[in-house]
């Protein structure tokens, strides 16, 4: 994502950089809707589509074989990714990372990282859409959240309600 800029892993003392730069970077990536593994999704419990890696160039669909290729390819070509990282905002600071997100009264996912009043969450899009269409709140720890898709997203809200 061009708006994210340049990222590098380097020793903390390489140029005497300000440790506050990390907080600014995380606020910037959250504002863009860019997830980070281990903060916004759990390694090993998420598909690449869940973390929007298909949207951010993190999956090569023209590459040869790799572990999980069949499922990832099927999700891509059938458009069956139910969960996605989306942006959330609250009037005040959202609850801590890992808090359960409810769409109405139904579990919809978990909060990832946040900065100020904005954050990221891994959510079931069908459940969130169903709740919003019915005028129900999306909440985490009792805090109302507004939910938006990242600007870079090529996916949209589902057009059918949740089947279960």
C-alpha positions in Angstrom: 0.0 0.0 0.0 1.8 3.1 -1.2 0.3 5.3 1.5 1.9 3.2 4.2 5.4 4.3 3.1 8.6 2.4 3.8 9.0 -0.2 6.6 12.2 -1.8 7.8 13.4 -3.9 10.7 16.5 -2.4 12.2 18.3 -2.1 15.5 16.6 0.5 17.7 19.8 2.6 18.0 20.7 2.6 14.3 20.2 6.3 13.9 19.3 7.4 17.4 15.7 7.5 16.2 12.9 8.6 18.6 11.1 5.6 20.2 7.9 7.6 19.6 8.2 6.9 15.9 6.8 3.4 16.6 3.6 4.9 18.0 3.3 7.2 15.1 3.8 4.4 12.7 1.1 2.2 14.3 -1.4 5.1 14.3 -0.7 5.6 10.6 -1.1 2.0 9.7 -4.3 1.7 11.7 -5.7 4.8 10.1 -5.0 3.1 6.7 -6.5 -0.2 7.8 -3.3 -2.1 7.5 -3.2 -5.1 9.9 -0.1 -6.4 11.6 0.3 -10.1 12.5 0.3 -10.9 16.2 -1.5 -7.6 16.9 -4.5 -7.7 14.7 -4.8 -11.3 13.9 -3.4 -14.5 15.3 -0.8 -16.4 13.2 -2.0 -19.9 12.5 -5.6 -19.1 13.3 -6.3 -16.8 10.3 -6.4 -17.2 6.6 -4.5 -14.7 4.4 -7.9 -13.3 3.3 -8.9 -12.7 6.9 -5.9 -10.3 7.2 -6.5 -8.7 3.8 -3.2 -10.1 2.5 -5.0 -10.7 -0.8 -5.8 -7.0 -1.0 -2.3 -5.9 0.0 -0.2 -8.0 -2.3 0.7 -10.6 0.3 -0.5 -13.6 -1.7 0.8 -14.5 -5.1 -2.0 -16.4 -6.9 0.3 -17.1 -9.9 2.9 -18.8 -7.7 3.5 -22.5 -7.6 2.4 -24.8 -4.8 2.4 -23.8 -1.1 0.8 -25.2 2.1 -2.8 -24.1 2.1 -2.9 -23.2 -1.5 -6.2 -25.0 -2.3 -8.2 -23.2 0.5 -6.6 -19.8 -0.3 -7.3 -20.2 -4.0 -10.9 -21.3 -3.4 -11.5 -18.3 -1.1 -10.1 -16.0 -3.8 -12.0 -17.4 -6.8 -15.3 -18.1 -5.0 -15.3 -14.9 -2.9 -16.0 -16.9 0.2 -13.9 -15.0 2.8 -16.3 -14.3 5.7 -14.0 -12.6 8.0 -11.9 -9.5 7.2 -9.8 -6.9 9.0 -11.9 -3.7 9.0 -11.5 -0.3 10.6 -13.5 0.6 13.7 -13.9 3.9 15.6 -15.3 4.7 19.0 -16.3 8.0 20.7 -13.6 7.3 23.3 -10.8 4.7 23.4 -12.0 1.3 22.3 -11.5 -1.7 24.7 -8.2 -3.6 24.8 -7.0 -5.7 22.0 -8.7 -9.2 22.0 -12.1 -7.8 23.2 -15.0 -9.6 21.7 -17.0 -7.6 19.2 -20.8 -8.1 19.1 -23.0 -7.4 16.2 -26.3 -6.8 17.9 -26.2 -9.8 20.4 -24.2 -12.1 18.1 -20.4 -12.6 18.4 -18.8 -11.1 15.3 -15.1 -11.1 16.0 -12.3 -9.5 18.0 -10.6 -6.2 18.3 -7.1 -5.9 17.2 -4.8 -2.9 17.9 -6.0 0.6 18.4 -4.6 4.1 18.6 -6.7 6.9 20.1 -10.3 6.3 19.1 -9.5 4.2 16.0 -8.7 0.6 15.7 -8.8 -2.6 13.6 -11.0 -5.6 14.1 -11.2 -9.1 12.6 -15.0 -9.4 12.0 -17.5 -11.6 10.3 -18.8 -9.2 7.6 -22.1 -11.0 7.2 -23.0 -10.6 10.9 -22.0 -7.0 11.0 -23.9 -6.1 7.9 -27.0 -8.0 9.2 -26.8 -6.1 12.5 -26.3 -2.7 10.8 -29.2 -3.3 8.4 -31.4 -4.1 11.3 -30.4 -0.9 13.2 -28.5 -2.9 15.9 -25.3 -1.6 17.4 -21.8 -3.1 16.9 -20.1 -3.0 20.3 -17.0 -4.2 22.1 -17.0 -4.2 25.9 -20.2 -2.2 25.8 -18.6 0.5 23.7 -20.4 1.3 20.4 -18.2 1.1 17.3 -18.6 2.4 13.8 -17.3 0.0 11.2 -15.8 0.9 7.8 -14.0 -1.1 5.1 -10.5 0.1 4.4 -10.2 2.5 1.4 -7.9 0.0 -0.4 -10.5 -2.9 -0.1 -11.7 -4.5 -3.3 -14.2 -6.5 -1.3 -17.5 -5.2 -0.3 -20.2 -5.8 2.3 -22.0 -9.1 1.7 -25.3 -8.8 -0.1 -26.9 -11.8 1.7 -27.6 -12.2 5.4 -25.8 -14.7 7.6 -26.9 -18.2 6.9 -26.7 -19.3 10.6 
